[in-house]
Amino acid sequence: MPTNSTPIQLSRFLVLTMAVTAGIAVANLYYIQPLLAEIAAAFHVTQAQVGIAATLTQVGYALGMLMILPLADIREKKTLILIMLGCSAGALLFLAFAWNSTVLSIASFAVGFTSVVPQLIVPLAAQLADPKERGRIIGIVMSGLLIGILVSRTFSGLVGEYFGWPAVYFIASGLMILLALFLAFRLPKSPSTTTAGYGKLFRSMASLIKELPLLREASLNGGMMFAAFSVFWTTLSFLLAEPRYGLGPDAAGLFGLIGVVGALAAPVAGRMADQRSPRFTIGIGMVAVILAYVCLLGFGYVLAGLVVGVILLDLGVQSTQISNQARIHAISDEARNRINTIYMVSYFVGGALGSGIGSFSYAHFGWTGVCVAGLLTQLVAVYAQVHGRRREQRLSLAERNGT
């Protein structure tokens, strides 16, 4: 908890502020997805080549979290958040001026690397929350984050269709500046939780991975769930551009509004994780994602099938994400940001893997290949879930036997 003498009150307004901040900041990572077909045409490159930019955004985000998030355990968090918003504004402006696919890829990586503010906000909310309400508070903040992910596609699709794709990033850069000005007056200061140096803090993450099997399980599980999410959203604009649909980036973006149904379920998932168990909610989420890809495989060329698939996919992924975060944030107060770093780096490595596999699968095997790739990610996720449950059962049996 913060070390200052006056505790920070987690008011409803502050929770809402953190949710909105997370949503606006995380949107930077997803603006590109509905624009991929348009960007490929603008730079005269293939779908697989432009898909690299989407992959590098996720890779940059994972590396940014790995390098920057541990600082939140040893630095004042408000200042760190404001600095990263400024860096993000600059990276977005760089991307808006990209003049070829190589510069686009470099700028996309920079956008990902600097867009770590949401993962500074979520641990802050967990730190300030009453432990009995942690799942619910995380669920509210994550609702803002997830709605930001989904609405970002609608925004970029519509703006890209009528004003061109660079306009999306000019506007996004301005939003980062406005957000930084607002938070400078509204976000409370939150001192560090440890006095360890950065090098020692960074090295300690290896020990956390070794010592915390629950963290390893959640990281593998979460990474594969987000891989399934990225496989679909990276390739949706390509599917809708096919003659069978003949739709542009605006249509791809509008599918984000459908996914808001899943995002709105985040607080419900958080309460369920508080009342029952995160593992229970994670199991439900996995079933939803598997059903989503079965639906997309059988009915992906039917608009109604796509709609049902999007709802199930987003509902499953978001429920799992809330539950995973509820359980990892309960592991340790002092190491919360480092634990979150390990988890979220794994999560977005999975997202980068999903973006790359999705683009490759679509280019070589079409929509069927995309759906098969999504289902394969769930085999790994189910393995992590089953293995973790067996580990808990062994520990419970050992405790009952007094060993």
C-alpha distance (Angstrom), angle and dihedral (degrees) to the residues before:
residue distance angle dihedral
M1 . . .
P2 3.80 . .
T3 3.75 114.0 .
N4 3.80 98.1 -141.2
S5 3.78 118.1 109.4
T6 3.79 95.6 -120.4
P7 3.81 110.2 66.7
I8 3.78 117.5 -137.4
Q9 3.79 112.0 -114.9
L10 3.77 112.7 -134.9
S11 3.79 96.8 -139.7
R12 3.78 124.8 -178.7
F13 3.81 89.7 -108.6
L14 3.81 91.6 52.7
V15 3.81 91.6 49.6
L16 3.81 89.6 49.6
T17 3.82 90.6 47.6
M18 3.80 90.9 53.0
A19 3.81 91.6 46.9
V20 3.82 92.4 51.5
T21 3.80 91.5 45.3
A22 3.78 91.9 51.7
G23 3.81 91.5 48.5
I24 3.80 96.7 49.0
A25 3.81 94.2 43.8
V26 3.80 97.5 45.8
A27 3.81 91.3 51.0
N28 3.82 89.1 76.9
L29 3.79 89.8 74.0
Y30 3.79 95.5 56.2
Y31 3.79 106.9 39.0
I32 3.79 89.5 93.0
Q33 3.81 98.2 59.5
P34 3.83 100.5 76.9
L35 3.82 89.0 39.9
L36 3.81 98.4 56.6
A37 3.80 96.5 97.5
E38 3.82 91.5 46.7
I39 3.83 92.5 47.3
A40 3.81 91.5 47.8
A41 3.81 89.3 54.7
A42 3.82 92.7 45.5
F43 3.81 93.8 52.9
H44 3.82 95.1 34.0
V45 3.80 94.1 -124.0
T46 3.81 133.1 131.5
Q47 3.78 125.6 -93.4
A48 3.81 90.5 -110.5
Q49 3.82 91.4 52.4
V50 3.78 95.3 50.9
G51 3.81 88.7 44.2
I52 3.81 86.4 68.4
A53 3.81 88.8 70.2
A54 3.81 91.1 57.3
T55 3.80 89.9 47.5
L56 3.82 92.5 49.5
T57 3.80 90.4 51.9
Q58 3.80 88.8 59.9
V59 3.81 92.3 42.8
G60 3.80 90.5 50.8
Y61 3.80 90.7 49.5
A62 3.80 92.0 50.9
L63 3.83 91.8 49.0
G64 3.81 91.6 44.6
M65 3.79 90.7 53.7
L66 3.79 91.4 47.5
M67 3.80 92.8 52.3
I68 3.81 102.1 33.8
L69 3.82 110.5 30.4
P70 3.84 95.8 67.0
L71 3.81 86.9 61.6
A72 3.81 87.8 70.1
D73 3.83 89.0 71.1
I74 3.83 92.0 56.7
R75 3.83 104.4 27.6
E76 3.79 135.7 58.5
K77 3.79 105.1 -89.0
K78 3.81 101.7 -144.9
T79 3.80 92.8 57.0
L80 3.78 91.2 46.7
I81 3.81 91.1 51.0
L82 3.81 92.8 50.6
I83 3.82 92.3 48.5
M84 3.79 92.0 51.2
L85 3.81 92.2 48.8
G86 3.80 88.9 55.6
C87 3.81 91.8 49.1
S88 3.79 89.8 48.1
A89 3.81 91.5 53.3
G90 3.80 89.7 54.5
A91 3.82 93.8 48.2
L92 3.80 91.8 50.1
L93 3.78 90.7 51.2
F94 3.81 89.7 50.9
L95 3.82 89.8 53.2
A96 3.81 92.0 49.2
F97 3.82 89.1 59.0
A98 3.84 95.3 46.5
W99 3.82 108.8 138.5
N100 3.82 101.2 -173.3
S101 3.79 140.3 15.5
T102 3.82 93.6 -94.5
V103 3.80 93.2 55.9
L104 3.79 88.4 43.2
S105 3.81 90.3 56.9
I106 3.81 93.3 47.7
A107 3.79 91.9 47.4
S108 3.81 91.7 46.3
F109 3.80 89.5 55.2
A110 3.82 89.8 49.8
V111 3.80 91.5 50.7
G112 3.78 90.3 52.1
F113 3.82 93.7 46.1
T114 3.80 93.9 52.5
S115 3.83 98.4 40.7
V116 3.81 96.6 82.7
V117 3.82 96.8 115.3
P118 3.84 94.2 104.6
Q119 3.80 89.7 58.8
L120 3.78 90.5 51.6
I121 3.81 90.2 50.3
V122 3.83 99.0 49.5
P123 3.85 96.2 55.0
L124 3.82 88.7 45.2
A125 3.81 89.7 55.7
A126 3.81 90.5 47.2
Q127 3.81 90.6 48.5
L128 3.80 93.1 52.6
A129 3.82 96.5 41.5
D130 3.79 126.0 97.9
P131 3.84 105.1 -105.5
K132 3.81 89.8 -124.3
E133 3.81 90.3 57.5
R134 3.80 99.0 34.9
G135 3.80 94.4 109.4
R136 3.80 91.9 50.0
I137 3.82 94.0 47.5
I138 3.79 92.3 46.8
G139 3.80 87.6 48.2
I140 3.82 92.1 55.2
V141 3.81 93.7 47.8
M142 3.79 91.1 44.1
S143 3.81 89.5 50.7
G144 3.80 87.8 60.9
L145 3.79 90.4 46.4
L146 3.79 94.1 47.8
I147 3.79 94.0 45.1
G148 3.81 86.5 51.5
I149 3.80 90.0 53.8
L150 3.79 92.5 50.9
V151 3.80 100.6 38.5
S152 3.82 89.5 47.3
R153 3.79 88.7 69.3
T154 3.79 91.9 51.1
F155 3.79 91.1 48.2
S156 3.81 95.5 47.4
G157 3.78 93.0 42.7
L158 3.80 93.8 53.8
V159 3.81 95.9 40.7
G160 3.81 91.2 44.5
E161 3.80 92.2 50.5
Y162 3.80 95.6 51.9
F163 3.81 105.5 25.3
G164 3.80 104.6 23.6
W165 3.79 129.6 -100.8
P166 3.87 97.5 -83.0
A167 3.81 89.7 62.4
V168 3.81 89.0 65.1
Y169 3.78 91.3 62.2
F170 3.79 96.2 42.6
I171 3.81 88.6 56.4
A172 3.81 92.5 43.9
S173 3.80 91.4 53.1
G174 3.80 90.3 53.1
L175 3.80 90.8 49.4
M176 3.81 90.9 56.0
I177 3.81 90.7 54.2
L178 3.81 92.6 48.4
L179 3.80 91.2 47.1
A180 3.81 91.4 51.5
L181 3.83 90.9 51.6
F182 3.81 91.6 49.9
L183 3.82 94.8 47.5
A184 3.79 92.1 47.5
F185 3.83 86.6 70.9
R186 3.82 102.1 29.5
L187 3.80 108.9 37.6
P188 3.82 114.5 83.1
K189 3.77 121.9 -131.8
S190 3.80 116.0 -102.2
P191 3.82 117.5 -165.4
S192 3.79 124.4 -142.3
T193 3.80 121.7 -82.3
T194 3.82 98.5 -144.7
T195 3.81 139.1 30.3
A196 3.82 95.5 -143.8
G197 3.80 117.6 126.9
Y198 3.79 121.7 -107.9
G199 3.81 94.2 -108.1
K200 3.80 93.4 50.9
L201 3.79 90.6 43.6
F202 3.78 91.4 51.4
R203 3.81 93.3 47.9
S204 3.79 91.0 48.6
M205 3.79 89.9 66.4
A206 3.81 89.5 72.2
S207 3.81 88.6 57.1
L208 3.80 91.1 48.7
I209 3.81 90.8 53.7
K210 3.80 90.5 49.6
E211 3.79 96.4 44.9
L212 3.82 101.3 40.8
P213 3.83 114.4 64.8
L214 3.81 90.7 174.8
L215 3.80 89.3 58.9
R216 3.81 91.2 50.1
E217 3.78 90.8 50.0
A218 3.80 94.5 47.4
S219 3.82 91.1 46.8
L220 3.80 94.2 52.7
N221 3.78 92.9 41.4
G222 3.81 93.8 46.9
G223 3.80 93.3 45.6
M224 3.78 92.3 54.7
M225 3.79 93.3 45.8
F226 3.79 90.9 53.1
A227 3.80 89.8 45.4
A228 3.81 87.7 58.7
F229 3.81 89.2 49.2
S230 3.82 93.3 50.4
V231 3.80 94.9 44.9
F232 3.80 88.8 63.2
W233 3.80 102.1 38.5
T234 3.81 94.7 45.5
T235 3.80 91.8 56.0
L236 3.80 102.1 35.3
S237 3.82 94.4 90.5
F238 3.81 89.8 52.9
L239 3.81 91.6 51.5
L240 3.79 93.3 48.2
A241 3.82 90.9 48.6
E242 3.82 90.5 59.4
P243 3.84 116.4 107.1
R244 3.80 90.0 -109.6
Y245 3.82 89.0 67.2
G246 3.81 103.7 13.9
L247 3.81 93.2 -166.3
G248 3.81 129.8 147.5
P249 3.81 135.2 -138.7
D250 3.80 91.8 -76.6
A251 3.81 90.2 64.2
A252 3.80 91.7 46.4
G253 3.78 88.8 51.9
L254 3.80 93.7 49.6
F255 3.79 89.4 61.6
G256 3.80 85.7 69.8
L257 3.79 89.0 69.5
I258 3.80 89.4 57.3
G259 3.78 89.7 54.3
V260 3.81 90.6 56.4
V261 3.81 85.8 81.7
G262 3.79 87.7 69.1
A263 3.79 93.2 44.6
L264 3.80 91.8 53.2
A265 3.80 88.0 58.6
A266 3.82 90.7 63.4
P267 3.84 96.6 93.2
V268 3.81 89.1 47.8
A269 3.79 89.6 52.6
G270 3.80 89.6 48.5
R271 3.80 92.6 52.6
M272 3.80 90.5 46.2
A273 3.80 89.5 52.1
D274 3.83 89.1 51.6
Q275 3.81 94.3 47.0
R276 3.80 102.4 37.2
S277 3.79 117.2 9.4
P278 3.81 136.9 -67.0
R279 3.81 89.6 -123.4
F280 3.81 90.7 60.1
T281 3.81 92.2 52.5
I282 3.80 91.4 45.5
G283 3.80 90.3 55.1
I284 3.80 90.8 52.8
G285 3.80 89.9 48.8
M286 3.80 92.3 53.5
V287 3.79 92.0 51.4
A288 3.83 89.7 51.0
V289 3.82 92.5 51.9
I290 3.81 92.9 48.2
L291 3.80 90.5 49.7
A292 3.81 89.1 47.8
Y293 3.79 93.1 57.5
V294 3.79 92.9 43.2
C295 3.82 87.0 54.7
L296 3.82 92.6 45.8
L297 3.80 91.2 48.5
G298 3.79 93.8 51.5
F299 3.80 100.7 33.9
G300 3.81 106.5 19.2
Y301 3.80 92.3 121.1
V302 3.80 90.9 55.1
L303 3.81 115.7 79.4
A304 3.81 93.3 -138.6
G305 3.81 89.7 51.9
L306 3.80 90.7 53.3
V307 3.80 91.4 49.8
V308 3.81 93.6 51.4
G309 3.79 90.8 45.0
V310 3.82 92.6 52.1
I311 3.81 92.7 50.2
L312 3.81 93.4 48.8
L313 3.80 93.3 43.9
D314 3.79 95.6 50.3
L315 3.80 93.1 41.8
G316 3.80 91.5 52.0
V317 3.79 97.1 44.3
Q318 3.79 95.2 44.7
S319 3.82 94.2 46.9
T320 3.78 90.1 51.2
Q321 3.80 92.7 47.3
I322 3.81 93.2 52.0
S323 3.80 92.1 48.3
N324 3.79 93.9 47.1
Q325 3.79 91.5 49.9
A326 3.80 92.6 47.5
R327 3.79 91.1 56.1
I328 3.81 98.8 42.3
H329 3.82 93.1 48.0
A330 3.81 88.9 55.2
I331 3.82 92.5 58.6
S332 3.83 99.9 78.6
D333 3.81 137.3 -8.0
E334 3.80 96.2 -158.1
A335 3.81 95.6 47.9
R336 3.81 96.9 36.4
N337 3.82 97.1 119.6
R338 3.80 93.0 45.5
I339 3.80 91.1 49.2
N340 3.79 89.5 48.0
T341 3.81 88.9 49.0
I342 3.80 92.4 55.2
Y343 3.77 92.5 46.2
M344 3.80 97.3 44.7
V345 3.81 94.4 44.1
S346 3.80 87.8 54.4
Y347 3.80 89.3 45.3
F348 3.79 94.3 54.8
V349 3.79 94.7 39.1
G350 3.79 82.3 60.1
G351 3.81 88.9 48.5
A352 3.81 91.7 51.0
L353 3.80 89.8 47.9
G354 3.80 89.8 50.3
S355 3.83 92.5 49.8
G356 3.80 91.7 50.0
I357 3.79 95.2 44.4
G358 3.80 91.4 44.7
S359 3.82 94.0 53.3
F360 3.80 91.7 44.4
S361 3.80 93.4 46.6
Y362 3.79 93.2 49.2
A363 3.81 93.3 47.2
H364 3.81 93.3 50.4
F365 3.81 107.2 24.2
G366 3.80 105.8 20.3
W367 3.79 125.8 -139.0
T368 3.81 93.2 -31.1
G369 3.81 89.7 58.7
V370 3.81 90.1 50.7
C371 3.81 92.4 53.5
V372 3.81 93.4 45.9
A373 3.82 89.4 50.8
G374 3.82 89.9 51.9
L375 3.79 91.8 51.2
L376 3.82 92.1 48.6
T377 3.80 90.4 58.2
Q378 3.79 88.1 59.4
L379 3.79 92.8 56.6
V380 3.81 88.1 63.6
A381 3.81 92.3 43.9
V382 3.80 92.0 51.2
Y383 3.81 89.7 49.1
A384 3.82 90.5 55.1
Q385 3.81 91.0 48.0
V386 3.82 94.9 48.9
H387 3.80 93.5 43.6
G388 3.82 91.2 50.1
R389 3.79 92.7 48.6
R390 3.79 91.5 51.4
R391 3.81 90.1 49.8
E392 3.81 90.8 52.9
Q393 3.80 90.9 47.9
R394 3.82 91.1 52.3
L395 3.81 91.0 49.6
S396 3.80 91.7 48.0
L397 3.82 91.3 49.9
A398 3.79 91.3 48.7
E399 3.81 91.1 51.4
R400 3.80 91.9 50.3
N401 3.79 90.3 50.4
G402 3.79 90.8 48.8
T403 3.79 95.1 -119.2
